[in-house]
Amino acid sequence: MSVAADPGSSPPPPLESGDASVALASSPPSVGSHPPRSGPSSSQPTQAWLRAVLSGQFSLPGLLCVAALAEFFLYRLLQPLLRLAPGILPLWLWGSLDAAGTWSLHFASVLSLIVTISVLVQTISPQGLSPNPVGRLGLTLMTAVFSSISVGLLLFPGTVAAALGMVRAQWLAQTSSVCVALLALLSLLPQRTARRRHKVGMLLLLIPPLILLDTQWGLITSHGILAPYSLMVVIYGTTMAAVALGGAALCMAPLRERTKRPDQVALTVALGTVAGMTALLLLDRGAVARLVYIGFDMHLPAAPLAQLLYLASLGSWLFAVVTLLLRSSHYHRRGIGLLLVGLAGGQPRTIYQQCFFLTGLLCLADSLRHGDERSDGAPGPTVA
């Protein structure tokens, strides 16, 4: 097969030996070949992250994680410490950090409500978490109650207080959020894509909000055969919540698929944090108790065994979150969910803490529903 030359065009000059590389570089790539990489490989993850953010592909739960971390460090930790020692920094810097903490709270509150409603709408869709129409109906009703009460408390607190009463509105918000979490868990349990230990971890995550409902409103142990245990829940409730969070983190961690670098970094972060908290606990127990209270809304017990359980739970949660976020993208949604559940605190009282908890729990359920237990992106078997 011959190709006719264009009239008036001169034939190309013959290639010399030095031009062979140019001819090979300009030839089309063969099937199965990969184009050469341009630029340093270290900048490619940063460029991909920036492209994802600018093109709107950055997930809303991931953005909420950034806002939640800013709220945790600037508002919960830094702002109370700055107000304890107002003269430690220059006045302009002290005022800027204090204003940044307050702004991070407002931003995280509004964003958490938007993200939670968005995730709930995806959950109750026909392609969502529950394939059963009856289950979707229950999720829809509880989603409507929680969304309406949360929007009212966040944007129109005076109107809600006049119409329902502030105490009744807070009770409705907390109870409906626990109902949504329970219905989501009941939709996940029959599915065979989640492993048994993952389902146990999801059950453990329901313990902190249930303990809060009992200690604040007396819904569980106020009557019946559980009444004798009400005092035990009041005294050891936050310890049980911390142990439940740590146990759930161990259940969610990909312990069977060991990856050297993420596991090493996660173990270093967890051990370093636990060692620092232990040293501070030996030097000043009151400082650690204040940090635990303002950071996670939990009371540090006086018993050494209970303090050891707190530190072990903190270390296991940090290890699971870091190793999940540093692995391949299949594990990122589970890591985001576990991070948000932990940042919600041991007792999610406020609206934004309840939104953190619900968004994190639904992210965990969605990742387990799709069976993301795989190694380096390879599809894993479906295990009951």
NUSEZA-352993 format. One record per residue: y negated, x, z negated of N, C-alpha, C in turn; residue in one letter. Coordinates in steps of 0.05 Angstrom, whole numbers, padded with zeros to 5 digits, always signed. Layout:
N
YXZYXZYXZA;...
//
This chain:
384
+00024+00017+00000+00000+00000+00000-00025+00018+00000M;-00042+00015+00020-00066+00031+00023-00090+00014+00018S;-00111+00027+00008-00136+00014+00002-00157+00024+00021V;-00171+00006+00035-00191+00014+00055-00215+00025+00041A;-00226+00047+00052-00250+00059+00040-00274+00043+00047A;-00294+00043+00030-00319+00029+00035-00334+00044+00056D;-00342+00031+00079-00356+00045+00100-00383+00055+00090P;-00388+00080+00097-00414+00092+00089-00411+00108+00064G;-00389+00106+00049-00386+00122+00025-00370+00147+00030S;-00378+00168+00017-00365+00194+00022-00341+00196+00004S;-00320+00209+00013-00296+00212-00004-00302+00229-00029P;-00289+00223-00051-00294+00238-00076-00286+00267-00073P;-00299+00285-00085-00292+00314-00083-00266+00319-00097P;-00251+00339-00087-00225+00345-00100-00230+00355-00128P;-00210+00348-00145-00212+00357-00173-00203+00385-00176L;-00217+00400-00192-00208+00427-00198-00192+00427-00224E;-00182+00450-00231-00164+00451-00254-00179+00444-00280S;-00204+00451-00282-00220+00445-00306-00226+00416-00309G;-00224+00400-00287-00231+00372-00288-00207+00354-00294D;-00184+00366-00300-00160+00350-00304-00163+00333-00330A;-00175+00345-00351-00179+00330-00375-00197+00306-00372S;-00218+00309-00355-00237+00288-00349-00223+00265-00335V;-00206+00272-00316-00191+00251-00302-00172+00236-00320A;-00159+00250-00338-00140+00237-00357-00155+00220-00376L;-00179+00228-00385-00194+00212-00404-00205+00187-00392A;-00212+00188-00365-00223+00164-00353-00202+00145-00342S;-00177+00153-00342-00156+00135-00333-00151+00113-00353S;-00143+00089-00344-00138+00067-00363-00115+00073-00381P;-00116+00063-00406-00094+00069-00424-00069+00055-00417P;-00046+00068-00422-00021+00056-00416-00013+00036-00437S;+00008+00019-00431+00016-00001-00449+00028+00011-00474V;+00019+00002-00497+00029+00012-00523+00013+00035-00534G;-00006+00046-00518-00022+00068-00528-00046+00058-00544S;-00056+00074-00561-00079+00067-00579-00103+00083-00571H;-00126+00070-00570-00151+00085-00563-00158+00104-00586P;-00170+00126-00579-00177+00146-00600-00198+00135-00618P;-00197+00143-00643-00216+00133-00663-00242+00149-00660R;-00263+00135-00664-00290+00148-00662-00302+00148-00689S;-00314+00171-00696-00328+00173-00722-00308+00180-00744G;-00318+00186-00767-00302+00193-00790-00287+00168-00800P;-00262+00172-00808-00245+00150-00817-00255+00139-00844S;-00269+00155-00860-00278+00145-00886-00299+00124-00884S;-00314+00123-00862-00335+00103-00859-00325+00077-00848S;-00300+00076-00838-00291+00051-00825-00288+00028-00845Q;-00277+00032-00870-00276+00009-00888-00304-00002-00895P;-00323+00016-00898-00350+00007-00904-00362-00009-00881T;-00358+00001-00856-00368-00013-00833-00355-00040-00830Q;-00329-00041-00835-00314-00067-00833-00324-00086-00854A;-00330-00076-00878-00340-00094-00899-00368-00105-00892W;-00385-00087-00882-00412-00096-00874-00411-00116-00851L;-00393-00111-00832-00391-00131-00810-00381-00158-00820R;-00362-00157-00839-00352-00182-00850-00374-00197-00865A;-00391-00183-00880-00412-00196-00895-00433-00208-00875V;-00441-00191-00856-00463-00200-00838-00453-00223-00819L;-00428-00224-00812-00418-00244-00794-00408-00269-00809S;-00411-00269-00835-00403-00293-00851-00373-00295-00856G;-00358-00273-00852-00329-00274-00857-00322-00266-00886Q;-00342-00259-00902-00336-00252-00930-00330-00278-00945F;-00308-00278-00959-00299-00303-00972-00318-00311-00994S;-00320-00337-00999-00337-00347-01020-00326-00339-01048L;-00300-00340-01053-00290-00330-01079-00296-00300-01083P;-00295-00284-01061-00302-00256-01064-00331-00252-01071G;-00349-00268-01059-00377-00267-01066-00382-00276-01095L;-00367-00296-01103-00369-00306-01130-00360-00284-01150L;-00340-00268-01143-00332-00246-01160-00355-00226-01165C;-00370-00220-01144-00393-00202-01147-00414-00214-01166V;-00419-00240-01162-00439-00253-01179-00428-00255-01208A;-00402-00260-01211-00391-00262-01238-00392-00235-01253A;-00386-00213-01238-00388-00187-01251-00417-00180-01259L;-00436-00187-01242-00464-00183-01249-00472-00199-01273A;-00463-00224-01274-00469-00241-01298-00456-00230-01323E;-00431-00219-01320-00417-00209-01343-00431-00184-01355F;-00439-00166-01338-00450-00141-01348-00480-00144-01355F;-00495-00159-01339-00524-00161-01344-00531-00182-01365L;-00517-00205-01364-00525-00226-01382-00508-00226-01408Y;-00482-00224-01406-00465-00226-01430-00466-00201-01447R;-00465-00177-01434-00463-00153-01449-00490-00139-01453L;-00505-00134-01431-00529-00118-01433-00552-00133-01447L;-00556-00158-01440-00579-00173-01452-00578-00175-01482Q;-00555-00183-01494-00554-00183-01524-00558-00156-01536P;-00547-00135-01523-00550-00108-01535-00579-00099-01533L;-00593-00106-01511-00621-00099-01509-00638-00114-01530L;-00631-00138-01536-00647-00153-01555-00642-00145-01584R;-00620-00131-01588-00615-00120-01614-00632-00095-01620L;-00639-00081-01598-00656-00057-01600-00678-00058-01579A;-00699-00073-01584-00719-00077-01563-00736-00053-01557P;-00738-00033-01575-00754-00010-01570-00740+00014-01559G;-00714+00010-01551-00699+00033-01542-00706+00041-01514I;-00718+00023-01498-00725+00028-01470-00755+00022-01467L;-00768+00034-01446-00795+00026-01440-00798-00004-01436P;-00821-00015-01442-00825-00044-01441-00820-00056-01414L;-00829-00042-01392-00826-00053-01366-00796-00053-01358W;-00781-00032-01365-00752-00031-01359-00737-00051-01375L;-00744-00054-01401-00731-00074-01418-00736-00102-01407W;-00760-00108-01399-00766-00135-01388-00752-00140-01361G;-00750-00119-01344-00736-00122-01319-00706-00128-01322S;-00694-00113-01340-00665-00117-01345-00660-00144-01358L;-00678-00152-01376-00675-00179-01388-00678-00201-01368D;-00697-00198-01350-00701-00218-01329-00678-00218-01309A;-00667-00194-01303-00644-00192-01285-00619-00206-01297A;-00616-00204-01324-00593-00217-01336-00596-00248-01335G;-00620-00258-01340-00624-00287-01338-00621-00297-01310T;-00631-00281-01290-00628-00289-01262-00599-00289-01254W;-00584-00270-01263-00555-00268-01256-00540-00292-01267S;-00548-00302-01290-00535-00326-01301-00541-00350-01284L;-00566-00354-01277-00573-00378-01260-00559-00376-01232H;-00560-00352-01221-00548-00349-01194-00517-00354-01195F;-00504-00342-01215-00475-00346-01218-00468-00375-01224A;-00485-00389-01239-00479-00417-01245-00480-00434-01220S;-00502-00432-01205-00504-00448-01180-00483-00440-01160V;-00478-00414-01156-00458-00406-01136-00430-00414-01145L;-00424-00412-01171-00397-00420-01180-00392-00450-01175S;-00412-00466-01178-00408-00495-01173-00403-00500-01143L;-00419-00486-01126-00415-00490-01097-00388-00481-01088I;-00380-00457-01098-00354-00446-01090-00331-00463-01100V;-00333-00473-01125-00312-00489-01136-00308-00515-01121T;-00330-00528-01115-00328-00553-01100-00316-00548-01072I;-00324-00526-01059-00313-00519-01033-00283-00514-01035S;-00274-00499-01055-00246-00493-01058-00230-00518-01065V;-00242-00536-01081-00228-00561-01087-00225-00579-01063L;-00246-00580-01046-00244-00596-01021-00221-00585-01003V;-00219-00559-01001-00197-00547-00986-00170-00553-00999Q;-00169-00554-01025-00144-00559-01039-00134-00588-01035T;-00152-00607-01034-00143-00635-01032-00141-00644-01003I;-00145-00626-00984-00141-00633-00955-00111-00635-00949S;-00103-00648-00927-00075-00650-00921-00061-00623-00917P;-00076-00603-00909-00064-00576-00906-00067-00559-00932Q;-00075-00573-00954-00081-00558-00978-00056-00554-00995G;-00061-00552-01021-00040-00544-01040-00018-00565-01043L;-00025-00590-01043-00005-00611-01049+00003-00626-01023S;+00028-00625-01015+00037-00640-00992+00042-00669-00998P;+00042-00676-01023+00048-00704-01031+00022-00720-01032N;+00021-00743-01018-00004-00760-01019-00012-00769-01046P;+00008-00775-01063+00002-00783-01091-00011-00760-01106V;-00001-00736-01103-00013-00713-01116-00041-00708-01106G;-00045-00711-01080-00072-00707-01069-00091-00728-01080R;-00081-00753-01084-00099-00774-01095-00107-00767-01123L;-00089-00758-01140-00096-00750-01167-00116-00727-01167G;-00111-00707-01150-00130-00684-01148-00157-00694-01139L;-00158-00713-01120-00183-00723-01110-00199-00737-01132T;-00186-00754-01148-00200-00768-01169-00211-00749-01190L;-00194-00730-01199-00204-00711-01219-00225-00692-01208M;-00223-00685-01182-00244-00669-01170-00270-00684-01169T;-00269-00710-01163-00294-00726-01162-00307-00727-01190A;-00290-00731-01211-00301-00732-01238-00314-00706-01246V;-00298-00684-01242-00309-00658-01250-00334-00650-01234F;-00334-00655-01208-00356-00647-01191-00381-00662-01199S;-00379-00689-01203-00402-00705-01209-00414-00698-01237S;-00396-00694-01257-00406-00687-01283-00418-00659-01283I;-00406-00640-01269-00416-00613-01268-00443-00611-01255S;-00446-00625-01232-00471-00625-01218-00493-00637-01236V;-00486-00659-01250-00505-00672-01267-00514-00654-01290G;-00494-00641-01303-00501-00623-01326-00517-00599-01317L;-00511-00589-01293-00525-00565-01284-00553-00570-01273L;-00556-00591-01258-00581-00596-01244-00598-00618-01257L;-00585-00638-01270-00600-00660-01282-00590-00665-01310F;-00593-00645-01328-00583-00649-01355-00596-00671-01371P;-00622-00676-01367-00636-00697-01381-00625-00724-01373G;-00621-00729-01347-00611-00754-01338-00583-00760-01348T;-00566-00739-01348-00538-00742-01358-00538-00747-01388V;-00555-00733-01403-00557-00738-01432-00566-00766-01438A;-00584-00777-01422-00594-00804-01427-00573-00825-01419A;-00557-00819-01398-00538-00839-01388-00512-00839-01404A;-00501-00815-01408-00475-00812-01421-00476-00801-01449L;-00496-00784-01454-00495-00768-01478-00485-00740-01472G;-00498-00720-01483-00490-00692-01476-00462-00686-01486M;-00455-00695-01509-00429-00688-01520-00407-00701-01503V;-00411-00727-01496-00390-00740-01480-00388-00728-01452R;-00411-00719-01441-00410-00707-01414-00396-00680-01415A;-00400-00664-01436-00386-00639-01439-00356-00644-01443Q;-00349-00664-01458-00320-00671-01462-00308-00679-01435W;-00322-00695-01419-00311-00703-01393-00308-00679-01375L;-00327-00660-01375-00325-00637-01358-00301-00619-01365A;-00298-00614-01391-00276-00597-01399-00249-00610-01395Q;-00247-00636-01401-00222-00650-01397-00214-00652-01368T;-00233-00659-01351-00227-00661-01322-00220-00635-01310S;-00233-00613-01319-00225-00587-01308-00197-00579-01315S;-00188-00585-01340-00160-00580-01347-00142-00598-01332V;-00149-00623-01327-00132-00641-01310-00129-00631-01282C;-00151-00620-01270-00149-00609-01243-00130-00585-01243V;-00133-00567-01263-00115-00544-01265-00086-00552-01268A;-00081-00573-01285-00054-00582-01289-00042-00594-01264L;-00057-00610-01249-00048-00622-01225-00043-00601-01203L;-00060-00581-01202-00055-00559-01183-00030-00544-01189A;-00025-00540-01215+00000-00526-01223+00025-00543-01217L;+00023-00569-01222+00046-00586-01216+00051-00588-01186L;+00030-00584-01169+00035-00583-01140+00047-00557-01131S;+00043-00535-01147+00054-00509-01139+00082-00505-01148L;+00090-00517-01171+00116-00511-01183+00140-00518-01164L;+00139-00541-01150+00163-00546-01132+00165-00529-01108P;+00144-00514-01101+00144-00498-01076+00160-00473-01080Q;+00175-00465-01059+00194-00443-01061+00181-00416-01053R;+00156-00416-01045+00144-00391-01037+00135-00374-01060T;+00132-00386-01084+00124-00371-01108+00149-00363-01123A;+00149-00339-01133+00171-00329-01150+00169-00342-01178R;+00192-00340-01192+00193-00353-01219+00173-00340-01238R;+00170-00314-01237+00151-00301-01256+00122-00309-01249R;+00116-00315-01224+00089-00324-01217+00084-00352-01229H;+00105-00369-01228+00101-00396-01239+00098-00394-01269K;+00113-00376-01282+00109-00372-01311+00081-00362-01317V;+00070-00344-01301+00043-00335-01304+00023-00357-01301G;+00027-00375-01282+00008-00398-01279+00010-00416-01303M;+00033-00420-01314+00035-00436-01339+00021-00423-01362L;+00022-00397-01364+00009-00383-01386-00022-00386-01384L;-00032-00387-01359-00061-00389-01356-00072-00416-01365L;-00055-00436-01368-00064-00462-01379-00068-00462-01409L;-00057-00442-01423-00059-00441-01452-00087-00439-01463I;-00104-00420-01452-00132-00418-01463-00148-00444-01461P;-00149-00458-01438-00165-00483-01439-00153-00505-01456P;-00126-00506-01458-00114-00526-01476-00121-00520-01505L;-00121-00494-01513-00128-00487-01540-00158-00495-01545I;-00175-00490-01526-00203-00498-01529-00206-00528-01533L;-00191-00544-01517-00193-00573-01520-00184-00581-01548L;-00164-00567-01559-00154-00575-01585-00173-00567-01607D;-00184-00542-01606-00201-00532-01627-00229-00546-01627T;-00238-00554-01603-00265-00566-01601-00264-00596-01603Q;-00243-00609-01593-00243-00638-01592-00219-00650-01607W;-00199-00633-01615-00176-00643-01629-00159-00662-01613G;-00153-00655-01588-00138-00673-01570-00108-00670-01573L;-00098-00647-01584-00070-00642-01584-00058-00644-01612I;-00069-00629-01631-00057-00627-01657-00070-00645-01678T;-00088-00663-01669-00102-00680-01689-00084-00702-01700S;-00063-00710-01686-00045-00731-01696-00017-00726-01685H;+00003-00739-01697+00030-00736-01688+00044-00713-01702G;+00066-00705-01690+00082-00684-01703+00069-00656-01701I;+00048-00653-01684+00034-00627-01682+00011-00624-01702L;+00006-00645-01718-00016-00643-01737-00014-00620-01757A;+00010-00613-01767+00012-00591-01786+00004-00564-01774P;+00003-00562-01747-00002-00536-01734-00032-00533-01727Y;-00048-00553-01734-00077-00552-01726-00091-00528-01739S;-00085-00521-01764-00098-00499-01777-00090-00472-01764L;-00065-00470-01756-00055-00446-01742-00069-00442-01716M;-00074-00464-01701-00088-00462-01676-00117-00453-01680V;-00130-00463-01701-00157-00455-01707-00159-00425-01714V;-00140-00415-01729-00141-00387-01738-00132-00368-01716I;-00110-00374-01704-00098-00355-01684-00102-00365-01655Y;-00119-00384-01650-00122-00395-01623-00131-00374-01603G;-00152-00359-01610-00163-00340-01591-00143-00317-01587T;-00127-00310-01607-00107-00289-01604-00085-00299-01584T;-00077-00324-01587-00057-00335-01569-00069-00336-01540M;-00094-00342-01538-00107-00343-01511-00107-00315-01499A;-00113-00295-01515-00114-00267-01504-00086-00258-01496A;-00066-00264-01512-00038-00257-01505-00029-00272-01480V;-00037-00297-01478-00029-00312-01454-00042-00300-01429A;-00067-00292-01430-00080-00280-01407-00067-00253-01400L;-00060-00237-01420-00047-00212-01414-00019-00216-01403G;-00004-00235-01413+00023-00241-01402+00021-00251-01374G;+00002-00269-01368-00002-00278-01341-00009-00256-01322A;-00025-00237-01331-00032-00214-01314-00007-00197-01307A;+00010-00193-01326+00035-00178-01321+00053-00194-01301L;+00053-00220-01304+00069-00236-01285+00058-00235-01257C;+00032-00233-01254+00020-00233-01228+00019-00205-01215M;+00022-00184-01231+00021-00157-01220+00045-00151-01202A;+00041-00138-01179+00063-00131-01161+00079-00107-01171P;+00095-00111-01192+00109-00089-01205+00132-00079-01188L;+00144-00096-01172+00167-00087-01156+00158-00070-01132R;+00134-00075-01121+00124-00060-01098+00105-00039-01108E;+00115-00016-01115+00098+00005-01126+00084+00020-01104R;+00058+00023-01107+00042+00039-01088+00028+00060-01105T;+00030+00085-01097+00023+00107-01114-00007+00107-01121K;-00024+00107-01101-00053+00110-01106-00065+00086-01121R;-00061+00061-01112-00072+00039-01127-00062+00037-01156P;-00036+00042-01159-00025+00041-01186-00036+00063-01204D;-00040+00087-01193-00052+00108-01209-00080+00102-01217Q;-00096+00092-01199-00124+00085-01205-00125+00063-01226V;-00108+00042-01222-00108+00020-01241-00099+00029-01268A;-00079+00046-01269-00069+00056-01295-00091+00073-01309L;-00105+00089-01294-00127+00105-01305-00149+00088-01317T;-00157+00067-01302-00178+00049-01311-00169+00034-01336V;-00144+00024-01336-00135+00009-01359-00132+00026-01384A;-00120+00050-01381-00116+00067-01404-00143+00078-01414L;-00162+00084-01396-00188+00094-01404-00203+00073-01420G;-00202+00048-01411-00216+00026-01425-00204+00021-01452T;-00177+00020-01453-00164+00015-01479-00168+00038-01498V;-00168+00063-01488-00173+00086-01506-00202+00085-01517A;-00221+00078-01499-00249+00076-01509-00252+00054-01529G;-00240+00031-01524-00242+00009-01544-00228+00016-01570M;-00206+00030-01569-00192+00038-01593-00208+00058-01610T;-00221+00077-01596-00238+00096-01611-00261+00082-01623A;-00274+00063-01609-00296+00048-01620-00287+00030-01643L;-00262+00020-01640-00252+00003-01662-00248+00019-01688L;-00239+00044-01685-00235+00060-01709-00262+00069-01721L;-00282+00072-01704-00308+00080-01714-00325+00057-01725L;-00325+00035-01711-00342+00012-01718-00328-00014-01709D;-00314-00027-01727-00300-00051-01719-00319-00074-01713R;-00342-00074-01727-00362-00095-01721-00373-00094-01693G;-00376-00070-01682-00386-00068-01654-00366-00079-01635A;-00341-00073-01639-00320-00083-01621-00318-00113-01623V;-00320-00124-01648-00319-00153-01651-00342-00167-01637A;-00366-00154-01637-00389-00166-01623-00384-00165-01593R;-00373-00143-01583-00368-00140-01554-00348-00161-01545L;-00327-00164-01560-00306-00184-01553-00317-00212-01553V;-00335-00218-01572-00345-00245-01574-00365-00251-01552Y;-00384-00232-01547-00404-00238-01527-00393-00235-01499I;-00372-00219-01495-00361-00215-01469-00341-00236-01461G;-00322-00243-01479-00301-00261-01473-00300-00286-01490F;-00320-00290-01507-00322-00313-01524-00296-00316-01542D;-00287-00295-01553-00264-00295-01571-00270-00279-01596M;-00257-00286-01617-00261-00273-01643-00239-00252-01647H;-00248-00228-01654-00229-00206-01659-00217-00210-01687L;-00191-00212-01690-00179-00216-01716-00180-00191-01733P;-00176-00194-01759-00176-00171-01777-00149-00157-01779A;-00128-00171-01772-00101-00159-01774-00098-00137-01753A;-00088-00113-01760-00084-00092-01740-00065-00100-01717P;-00044-00115-01723-00025-00123-01702-00039-00141-01682L;-00055-00160-01691-00070-00177-01673-00090-00162-01656A;-00103-00141-01668-00121-00124-01652-00106-00109-01631Q;-00081-00100-01638-00065-00086-01618-00058-00105-01595L;-00052-00130-01601-00046-00149-01580-00071-00153-01562L;-00094-00154-01574-00119-00157-01558-00122-00133-01538Y;-00118-00109-01548-00121-00085-01531-00100-00084-01509L;-00075-00092-01516-00054-00092-01496-00059-00113-01475A;-00070-00136-01482-00076-00157-01463-00099-00148-01445S;-00119-00135-01456-00141-00125-01440-00131-00104-01420L;-00114-00086-01429-00104-00065-01411-00086-00077-01389G;-00069-00096-01395-00052-00107-01374-00069-00123-01354S;-00090-00137-01363-00107-00152-01344-00122-00133-01326W;-00133-00112-01337-00147-00092-01320-00128-00079-01300L;-00105-00072-01309-00085-00059-01291-00078-00078-01268F;-00072-00103-01274-00064-00122-01253-00087-00127-01233A;-00112-00130-01243-00134-00136-01226-00140-00112-01207V;-00141-00089-01218-00148-00065-01202-00127-00059-01182V;-00101-00060-01190-00080-00053-01170-00078-00074-01148T;-00084-00100-01154-00083-00120-01134-00107-00117-01114L;-00130-00111-01124-00154-00108-01107-00153-00083-01090L;-00138-00062-01099-00137-00037-01084-00114-00037-01064L;-00097-00057-01064-00075-00058-01045-00084-00070-01019R;-00065-00077-01001-00071-00089-00975-00083-00116-00979S;-00094-00127-00957-00110-00151-00959-00093-00175-00968S;-00067-00174-00966-00050-00196-00974-00051-00201-01004H;-00059-00181-01019-00060-00183-01048-00088-00189-01058Y;-00108-00188-01041-00136-00190-01050-00142-00217-01062H;-00132-00238-01051-00138-00265-01061-00126-00269-01089R;-00103-00258-01094-00091-00259-01120-00107-00243-01140R;-00116-00219-01132-00133-00203-01149-00159-00217-01156G;-00172-00229-01136-00197-00244-01140-00193-00267-01160I;-00171-00281-01156-00165-00303-01175-00161-00294-01203G;-00146-00273-01207-00141-00262-01234-00167-00251-01246L;-00184-00239-01230-00209-00229-01241-00227-00252-01250L;-00229-00273-01234-00246-00296-01242-00235-00310-01267L;-00209-00313-01269-00198-00325-01293-00204-00309-01318V;-00203-00282-01316-00209-00265-01339-00239-00266-01346G;-00256-00267-01325-00285-00268-01330-00294-00295-01341L;-00277-00316-01338-00283-00341-01350-00282-00341-01380A;-00268-00320-01391-00267-00317-01420-00243-00332-01432G;-00237-00326-01457-00215-00339-01470-00220-00368-01476G;-00245-00377-01477-00252-00405-01482-00273-00414-01463Q;-00266-00423-01439-00286-00431-01419-00301-00457-01427P;-00323-00453-01442-00338-00476-01452-00358-00487-01432R;-00374-00468-01421-00397-00477-01404-00387-00484-01376T;-00405-00496-01360-00398-00505-01333-00391-00481-01315I;-00406-00460-01316-00400-00438-01298-00374-00424-01306Y;-00368-00423-01332-00342-00411-01340-00319-00429-01331Q;-00322-00455-01333-00301-00473-01323-00298-00470-01292Q;-00320-00465-01278-00318-00461-01249-00305-00435-01243C;-00311-00414-01258-00296-00388-01255-00266-00393-01258F;-00259-00407-01279-00230-00411-01285-00217-00427-01262F;-00230-00449-01254-00217-00466-01233-00215-00451-01207L;-00236-00437-01199-00235-00423-01174-00214-00401-01174T;-00213-00386-01197-00192-00366-01199-00164-00377-01199G;-00160-00399-01213-00133-00412-01213-00125-00422-01186L;-00144-00434-01172-00137-00445-01145-00133-00422-01125L;-00147-00400-01128-00142-00377-01111-00114-00365-01116C;-00106-00364-01141-00079-00355-01148-00058-00374-01136L;-00062-00400-01139-00043-00419-01129-00041-00418-01098A;-00064-00414-01085-00064-00412-01056-00050-00387-01046D;-00054-00365-01060-00041-00340-01052-00011-00342-01056S;-00002-00354-01078+00026-00356-01083+00039-00377-01065L;+00024-00397-01057+00035-00417-01038+00041-00405-01011R;+00026-00385-01003+00031-00372-00978+00050-00349-00980H;+00060-00344-01005+00080-00323-01008+00070-00295-01001G;+00050-00286-01016+00038-00260-01010+00053-00237-01023D;+00076-00241-01034+00092-00220-01047+00105-00203-01025E;+00091-00184-01015+00101-00167-00993+00091-00139-00997R;+00102-00121-00983+00096-00092-00987+00083-00082-00962S;+00057-00072-00965+00042-00060-00943+00040-00078-00919D;+00038-00104-00923+00033-00123-00901+00059-00133-00889G;+00082-00123-00897+00107-00132-00885+00114-00159-00897A;+00123-00179-00881+00129-00205-00892+00154-00203-00910P;+00152-00216-00933+00173-00215-00952+00190-00241-00951G;+00213-00241-00963+00230-00264-00962+00219-00286-00980P;+00227-00310-00974+00219-00333-00990+00239-00336-01013T;+00228-00333-01037+00245-00333-01060+00237-00356-01079V;+00256-00369-01089+00250-00391-01108+00240-00380-01134A;
//
